[in-house]
Amino acid sequence: MRIIHCADLHLDSKMTSNLDRMRAKERKAELLGTFCRMVDYAKMHDVSAILIAGDMFDTGSISALTRNTVRDTITANKDIDFYYLKGNHDRDSFLSSLEEVPDNLKFFDEGWTSYPMNNDASVILTATELSAKNNNLCYNALVLDPKPVNIVMLHGQEVETGTRDKAEIIALRELKNKNIDYLALGHIHSYKQKPLDGRGVYCYPGCLEGRGFDETGEHGFVLIDIDPIGHKVDTSFVPFASRRLYEVNTDVTGCMTSAEIADKITEEISGQDIDSRSLVKIVLKGQLDIEAEKDTDYLTKRFEDNYYFVKVEDETGYIVDYADYALDASLKGEYVRMIEAASDISELDKPEVIRMGLMAIAGEQI
Ligand SMILES: [Mn+2]
C-alpha cells in the first residue's frame, strides 16, 4: 500500500512578512492549491491514505475558502483516508466546523488511537496529540504489537534526551524499541529522515511550501510504499512546492560600485540555477572600502523583474586603509586623519563615521 506523509501546511498563513497584499493573497491561495494538487497526485499514484502530521492550519481562524476547499477535497476523494493530527498551531475549528465528519477523515485526541490502515490490519497507524498534560505519560502507554507494520504519528520537536514536561517535545529515546517501523513527525519545517532504532526510521517531511526565507530549499511530502507481507517500508521525498525560496549570499569585498556588486550577484545567481518563479533574498557579505558606492534600492530594482520576489539585505562592513589618506592634503584627508586620531570614537565605529563624513563632503545623500 502507498501512503503520503505531509505536515506543516500552515494553510491561511498571512504571508505578508515579505510580500505586498496582492502577492501575499496569491501565495496564500498557492498553499491551498498545493494541498489540492497533492491530493490529485495521491489519486493518480494509487495512494490510499494521507497522513497530515500537524499544523494543517496556521491559526484557529480558518477562512471560508480554506475550510470549504479542504472539506470538499476530502469528501470528493472517498478512496483516500485522511489522517489529520492537530499540531500546536491547529485548534478545533476545522473539525467543529463540519456538520458531519466524512467517513474518510480520521482524527486523534490526547490518548493513543490506532487505526488499521488496510483490510487485514497488517499496517497500523497509531497517534496522539501531545500536550503538557500527556507528554510525560504517553510513552509508557504506547504498546505496539510487533507483527504488523507500525506507523506512529506525532507533532513536536525531537529531542534525544530529557525535558519531557513540555508539550510539543518528542523524546526519541522513549520511542526506541517500541516496534515502530515509521515514525511520522511534523513540526520541523525541513525534510529529515534518520534511523530511530534497529527496526524503524523517524521522518519530518518539512512544510509543503516554503513561506519565509527561513524555509529555503526543497519542500514537499514523503511517499511511503509498504509491503506488509515482506514487512518492507520504502520511502522517498517528493519535492512538490509551487515556488521555492533562495538565499543568495554574495561576497562583494573589493567592489567599488553598485554595478560591480550587480556583476558579483549575477555571477552568484547564475551558479544556482534559480527558476524565475522563485523568491530570492540576496545577502551582501564581506567588506567594502569606505569610498565604495553601494545602492541596495538600485540593486533590488536591477534583479526584481527576473523573479517573483527579490529583496537585498546588506550585511557588509566597511574598512579604511588609513595609509591611503596619510598624505592627502584635501579636506577629505584632513577628515580621515581627524577621525583616525579621535579617542572618543571606537575603532569599530570609525569606518562608518568616516564613510558618512566623506559622503557629506561629496554632497551625497546619506
Ligand atoms: Mn508545529
Residues whose N, C-alpha, C, O or C-beta is under 5 A from the ligand:
A	BS01	MN	D55 G87 N88 H89 H187
